[in-house]
Amino acid sequence: MKTPFMVALAVSSLPCVALAQSQHHNEINEVIISASPLQEDSAGIKQSVSVLSGENLRNKAAATIGESLKDELGVTNQGFGPGVGKPVIRGQSDNRVRVLQDGLGTMDASTVSGDHAVTTEALLAERIEILRGPATLRYGSGAVGGVVNVIDNRIPDQVPEKLKGAVEYRHNTASDQDSTVFKLDGGAGSWAWHLDGIYRESNDLKVQGYAQEPEPGEEPESTRGYIENTDTRADAFSAGLSWIGDEGFIGLSFSQINNEYGIPPGSHGHHEEDDHDDDHDHDHDHEEEGELIRIDMKQTRIDLKGEWANILPGIELGRFRLGYNDYEHIELESGEKGTKFFNEAFEFRGELVHREIAGWKGAFGTQLEDRRFGAIGDEAFVPKSDIRQGGLFWVGETTHNQFSHELGARFDRQTVDPDNGSKISHNIYSLSAGSLWQVTDEQSLSLSLSRAERAPVVEELLSNGPHFASQSFDVGDRDLDEETSHNIELGYRYQGPVDLKLSIFYNKIDDFIFKKNTGEENEEEELDIYQFQQQDATFRGAEASLVVPFKDNWQVEIFGDYVRAKLDKGGDVPRIPPLRYGIALDYQAYNWHTGFRLTDVKKQNHAGEFEEDTDGYTRLDAHFNYHVDTAAGDWLFFAKANNLLDEEIRNSTSFLREFAPEAHLSLELGVRYSF
């Protein structure tokens, strides 16, 4: 019944097409400016770049970056309970998707294990960019699957004309989550400064039915109506100061984040049945038969950023970014301190934009990273190691009549030097090319090709031990080779009375590294053994979006994406999102903005060896915004209704899909004041 309803709604809207342009068009230039080192001179051929900004970002921003981006084309969320959410782009995640904080890595431990959170806040972002395809070459080996760049204003690049700020509060009934955010920007003369902060606290997540569905005929072994040990508490603060001249700027920022969150109980902790309703008091007063695990994380970070025009002959612009990071988190086991993960890191990125040479404009760049990473304690499955990475790259663009072309080349070298073994080194070579044909003023065709290599990371090489938070006994392989990804993507774009985007991609990955469930158990720890292995794999898929504006400020969007990932020797790549499609309806007039989004997600019956299939579901969400402009400032009142059909949702991309479903029907209310 649900699928015919979506089709009927889409068909009924098409006769209402008018010549109005959709609001989405205004966002494309903003993405290209930031995604390309050439800024406003970019040829604009990066068709696989999208952005969240403004009111669209405010509507989608959530407690985790994965949750914030889960409705974007080709992007899903890899959750590990409500405290963790990481983006999955076209079926790839972790060490193939790089999450950046204004162009530099987050320098946390989020790629090491599914239970480790990303240290960036969507609620503090000015905009979030999502890059796919050749544009990712600029960001190195760990970005072969995609890039998520969270851009804020913690280092200002211009002096505001007057004091600006914003305060926001929101409450989510799914977990009684309260979030408070503030931003403040000011300056005088050649100086500009920025302050921001966030505080968030929540109780256990409320769900539909049992957290873990009981087997037929067996007694339930999990809580009902909520997921135990999923309460969270986080706070973050940053301050920045910049000196801004006629030709550029230089600035410094300091930031700190604290985050404590619980890991949903899996096979490591079973409990007596406790039928709490949605109004339970979360006191955890039931009998425990296992340990509850929590993560207590802290990160302190210092960033330096500069940009200056005409610094050398033939160089139009030079820019650099330097970051220092002190990260650690402790895994608490029933309140007792357990394993400690740490990451002390430096990262540098520099770029020189050169003037046109033989018709090509381009940028040379270098990226350097030096970090001390490891784990201490009973679960120190990753040894303490010194990790160094260095990269050199060039990207260039040219335009001839209706055709634009892009080329890129990059070389990286990585060394991993563990305390308990010999050094491991890898050399990485990557190339990319793309072309855009502007067929008419409204239509364009794009073709991109890339050959990108990825070096295995420390956890893939050297893991050896139990990790109770993820319920796995991880085993690495120091003899792993580099991955080599050959990707081709074809895109079509029509921007006229309607906005149509289509893309088809095919990605052949030689020596694909994946964490395989071996089906065996470590008898001492009673944990499933996961082995990092290599095998050739193929990812292929498609994405499509049709935005139709029509009379009286209405707009309808029809969308869908699909990815299929197979191992060439047989079997499926685990934790891949299934086919999904849907329709979104928006209305905007005067001070009002409201909309609905209906998404149909199919069953994932290609889960991978020893992995469980996940059922499909249909999700209906809605939002409502109301603006009030006053002389003192602007007010935004907003409401979001999530999972209105109250479906039981278990995502195929999650390691804990059997133990931690998504939230049931919930409401988020908030208010934002800006001046």
Order of alpha helices (4+ residues) and beta strands (2+ residues): alpha-alpha-beta-alpha-alpha-beta-beta-beta-beta-beta-beta-beta-beta-beta-beta-beta-beta-beta-beta-beta-beta-beta-beta-beta-beta-beta-alpha-beta-beta-beta-beta-beta-beta-beta-beta-beta-beta-beta
